[in-house]
Amino acid sequence: MNNSSLWIKDLKIKKYKVLNKNINTDILIIGGGLTGLSCAYYLKNSNLNICLVESGYIGMGVSSKTTGKVTYLQETIYTDIEEKTSFDTAKKYFNSQKFAINEIKKIIDTNKIDCNFYKVKSYIFTDNDDDIENIENEKNLLEKFGVKVKKHDSINIKLNSKYAISTDDTYIFHPIKFIYSLKELCEKDNVNIYEQTKIIEIKKKKDNYICYTKNVKIKAKKVIIACHYPFFLKPFFLPLKVHNEKSYVTASIVKDYKDEIFITSKIPTKSIRYHKDNDNYLIYLSNSHNICNSVNYKDNFNKTISEAKKLKLNPKYVWSNEDLITVDKIPYIGRLEENNDNLLIGTGYNTWGMTNSVLAGYILSDIIKGNKNEFEELTNPLRTLNCSGVIVNIGSNLKSIIQNKVSKNKNWYNNIKFETRNGKSVAIYNDGKKEHIVYTTCPHLGCTLIFNEFEKTWDCPCHASRFDIDGKCIKGPSKYNISYKEKD
Ligand SMILES: Cc1cc2nc3c(=O)[nH]c(=O)nc-3n(C[C@H](O)[C@H](O)[C@H](O)COP(=O)(O)OP(=O)(O)OC[C@H]3O[C@@H](n4cnc5c(N)ncnc54)[C@H](O)[C@@H]3O)c2cc1C
C-alpha cells in the first residue's frame, strides 16, 4: 500500500528556484495550491508584476490530497447556510458554486487542458432514518434554486443507503493535472514562481508590504494570502473563525468505472468517486472528524482501510487530508482589513475548495483590478459572524489543548519515549535504525503535538500544523520546525 495520494503517482515534478535575493513586485501571492494558482491565472494578463511563492512544492499542499469533485451538491450545505444565515445567502452561495463550475469548464476548454475532466451525476445519500428529513430539505432548497433533483429510495453503490437525491451537471477532474496546467499557463505569461520559499512575517511599511522569508525579503504593493491556514494571527484571528476537519482516503483498482459521485449528508462523511487512467480506481473517503477529536490517527487510518476491505476493495493508495470549516459554511475570500484592497485572503472552503479556490481567484483578482464583483459581499471575511459558532471553535480548541497537555504519554504510541531536555518536553522516536528527537509543543500556539504513527509525522490537533519525524515543518500554520537541538 502506497502511503500517498493517488494524484501524485507518475507525477513529473518540475522544480522551481528558491528565492535567494531581495525583490520588488506589484503582487505577491503566498501559497501555490489551487487558490494561489487561480489568483495568478486571473491576474496574469493585468500588466502587473506577479510573484508567487510556495513554501514546499507547487500543488503539494491540501490540493494534492482532495477527492477532486467539482460539484455544487456539497453534503447539505444549503440547509446549513440557510439555518445559520438566510435563504438568500444560501441561494447566493449556490450561484457562486454554479459560476465557479462554469469557470473551471471555461478554463479547461479555452486552454485545452487535459485533466480527466468528466461529467458525473452527484448523489447525497444516507443510511440513517434521522438524516432523511435533512436531505429532503436540501432537495426543496435546490428545487427553489431551479435545480432538477431526483429522489431515490436506494442507490447502486457498495454502501448501505435508505434515501438519496441526485443532480446532474457536476464534474470530477484530476486536481494536480489541472493545477500543473494553470502553473504552466501562468509561467508562460511571466508570473515569477519560487518554491521552498516560506514567508514567515509580513510588515506594512508606508504603501508597501515587506514579506520576510528566513533569508530574504519581498517588497510588494499587494499581497494575497493563499496559504490555506495563515501563519499569522493578526489581522483576522483565523483560529477563532474556523476549525479543521480531517478525513482518510483510499484509492483501489476496480474493474468498472462509474460516472457517478456519492457523499453522505453529515460528518463522519463517507464519499465515493471513480477515476480512470490506465486503470479504474474507486476513491473512498471516510471517518472525517473535527481535528480536535479522535486523535489516534493510526486507528482512524486502519478503520478506513478495514471499511474499504469490507467493501471488497484492496487499497493501493491511502492518505489523509484536512480542510478548514467556517462558522457559517461560507468561505473567507476578500479583504483582511476594512477599506484595504492591498491585503487579501482566500481560505475556509469547508472541504469544497476545487470550486471555491477558483472563485477566490475570480473575486480577489477583481478586487485588485478595482472591479466590483457579484460574490464579494457573500464571501467577505469581515462579515458579521454568529457568536455561538465562534465560541464553539474556541471551546474545541481549548478542549484539545487541555486534553493533550494532560495525557502526554499516549498509550497507543509504539517506540516513543518522552523526556525533558533543556527544560522542554521532547519525544524520542526510535525507527529501529536511529532515534529522531523533536520538541512536542507546536510553535504556532503551543498545543501538544500528536504522533501520527501511520504517516510518521507529528501533527497538531488544534490547527493542523504537521512536522516530519525529524521535526521539519511540512504544513503550516507553524512558521518553525520542532527539531531538537543539543544546545537550545
Ligand atoms: C479529504 C478532503 C477531500 C476533499 N475533496 C474535495 C473535493 O472533492 N472537491 C472540492 O471541491 N474540494 C475538496 N476538498 C477541499 C480542497 O482540497 C481544499 O479546500 C483546497 O485544496 C484548498 O486549496 P488551497 O490552495 O487553499 O490550499 P493548499 O492546496 O494547501 O495550498 C496552500 C499552499 O500554500 C503553501 N504555504 C503554506 N504556508 C506558506 C507560507 N508561509 N509561505 C509560502 N507558502 C505557504 C502550502 O505549502 C500549500 O502548497 C477536500 C478536502 C479534504 C480535506
The ligand as an SDF file (V2000), in Angstrom:
LIG
                    3D

 53 58  0  0  0  0  0  0  0  0999 V2000
  -10.2170   14.8460    2.4600 C   0  0  0  0  0  0  0  0  0  0  0  0
  -10.5670   16.0410    1.6390 C   0  0  0  0  0  0  0  0  0  0  0  0
  -11.1930   15.8580    0.4110 C   0  0  0  0  0  0  0  0  0  0  0  0
  -11.5200   16.9790   -0.3530 C   0  0  0  0  0  0  0  0  0  0  0  0
  -12.1760   16.7930   -1.5290 N   0  0  0  0  0  0  0  0  0  0  0  0
  -12.6260   17.8530   -2.2320 C   0  0  0  0  0  0  0  0  0  0  0  0
  -13.4040   17.6800   -3.4080 C   0  0  0  0  0  0  0  0  0  0  0  0
  -13.6780   16.5630   -3.8320 O   0  0  0  0  0  0  0  0  0  0  0  0
  -13.8450   18.7780   -4.0440 N   0  0  0  0  0  0  0  0  0  0  0  0
  -13.5960   20.0290   -3.5980 C   0  0  0  0  0  0  0  0  0  0  0  0
  -14.0870   20.9960   -4.1690 O   0  0  0  0  0  0  0  0  0  0  0  0
  -12.7990   20.2340   -2.5090 N   0  0  0  0  0  0  0  0  0  0  0  0
  -12.3130   19.1780   -1.8260 C   0  0  0  0  0  0  0  0  0  0  0  0
  -11.5560   19.3620   -0.7020 N   0  0  0  0  0  0  0  0  0  0  0  0
  -11.1310   20.7240   -0.3180 C   0  0  0  0  0  0  0  0  0  0  0  0
   -9.9250   21.2000   -1.1130 C   0  0  0  0  0  0  0  0  0  0  0  0
   -8.9840   20.1600   -1.2580 O   0  0  0  0  0  0  0  0  0  0  0  0
   -9.2280   22.3920   -0.4210 C   0  0  0  0  0  0  0  0  0  0  0  0
  -10.1870   23.2990    0.0340 O   0  0  0  0  0  0  0  0  0  0  0  0
   -8.3150   23.1250   -1.3850 C   0  0  0  0  0  0  0  0  0  0  0  0
   -7.4240   22.2050   -1.9720 O   0  0  0  0  0  0  0  0  0  0  0  0
   -7.5140   24.2160   -0.6740 C   0  0  0  0  0  0  0  0  0  0  0  0
   -6.6540   24.7930   -1.6130 O   0  0  0  0  0  0  0  0  0  0  0  0
   -5.6230   25.9150   -1.1670 P   0  0  0  0  0  0  0  0  0  0  0  0
   -4.8950   26.3430   -2.3820 O   0  0  0  0  0  0  0  0  0  0  0  0
   -6.3550   26.9510   -0.4050 O   0  0  0  0  0  0  0  0  0  0  0  0
   -4.6650   25.1880   -0.1350 O   0  0  0  0  0  0  0  0  0  0  0  0
   -3.3340   24.3290   -0.4320 P   0  0  0  0  0  0  0  0  0  0  0  0
   -3.5190   23.4180   -1.5720 O   0  0  0  0  0  0  0  0  0  0  0  0
   -2.9110   23.7510    0.8600 O   0  0  0  0  0  0  0  0  0  0  0  0
   -2.3120   25.4380   -0.8760 O   0  0  0  0  0  0  0  0  0  0  0  0
   -1.6870   26.3160    0.0280 C   0  0  0  0  0  0  0  0  0  0  0  0
   -0.2040   26.3100   -0.2720 C   0  0  0  0  0  0  0  0  0  0  0  0
    0.4320   27.3280    0.4980 O   0  0  0  0  0  0  0  0  0  0  0  0
    1.6980   26.8560    0.9100 C   0  0  0  0  0  0  0  0  0  0  0  0
    2.0970   27.6210    2.0930 N   0  0  0  0  0  0  0  0  0  0  0  0
    1.6470   27.4820    3.3600 C   0  0  0  0  0  0  0  0  0  0  0  0
    2.2460   28.3850    4.1750 N   0  0  0  0  0  0  0  0  0  0  0  0
    3.0820   29.1040    3.3950 C   0  0  0  0  0  0  0  0  0  0  0  0
    3.9840   30.1670    3.6790 C   0  0  0  0  0  0  0  0  0  0  0  0
    4.1210   30.6620    4.9110 N   0  0  0  0  0  0  0  0  0  0  0  0
    4.7330   30.6770    2.6490 N   0  0  0  0  0  0  0  0  0  0  0  0
    4.6020   30.1680    1.3820 C   0  0  0  0  0  0  0  0  0  0  0  0
    3.7570   29.1540    1.0830 N   0  0  0  0  0  0  0  0  0  0  0  0
    2.9910   28.6340    2.0670 C   0  0  0  0  0  0  0  0  0  0  0  0
    1.4680   25.3740    1.1940 C   0  0  0  0  0  0  0  0  0  0  0  0
    2.6680   24.6350    1.1090 O   0  0  0  0  0  0  0  0  0  0  0  0
    0.4590   24.9880    0.1080 C   0  0  0  0  0  0  0  0  0  0  0  0
    1.0740   24.4210   -1.0360 O   0  0  0  0  0  0  0  0  0  0  0  0
  -11.2150   18.2810    0.0920 C   0  0  0  0  0  0  0  0  0  0  0  0
  -10.5880   18.4530    1.3280 C   0  0  0  0  0  0  0  0  0  0  0  0
  -10.2800   17.3490    2.1050 C   0  0  0  0  0  0  0  0  0  0  0  0
   -9.6550   17.5640    3.4300 C   0  0  0  0  0  0  0  0  0  0  0  0
  1  2  1  0
  2  3  1  0
  2 52  2  0
  3  4  2  0
  4  5  1  0
  4 50  1  0
  5  6  2  0
  6  7  1  0
  6 13  1  0
  7  8  2  0
  7  9  1  0
  9 10  1  0
 10 11  2  0
 10 12  1  0
 12 13  2  0
 13 14  1  0
 14 15  1  0
 14 50  1  0
 15 16  1  0
 16 17  1  0
 16 18  1  0
 18 19  1  0
 18 20  1  0
 20 21  1  0
 20 22  1  0
 22 23  1  0
 23 24  1  0
 24 25  2  0
 24 26  1  0
 24 27  1  0
 27 28  1  0
 28 29  2  0
 28 30  1  0
 28 31  1  0
 31 32  1  0
 32 33  1  0
 33 34  1  0
 33 48  1  0
 34 35  1  0
 35 36  1  0
 35 46  1  0
 36 37  1  0
 36 45  1  0
 37 38  2  0
 38 39  1  0
 39 40  1  0
 39 45  2  0
 40 41  1  0
 40 42  2  0
 42 43  1  0
 43 44  2  0
 44 45  1  0
 46 47  1  0
 46 48  1  0
 48 49  1  0
 50 51  2  0
 51 52  1  0
 52 53  1  0
M  END
$$$$
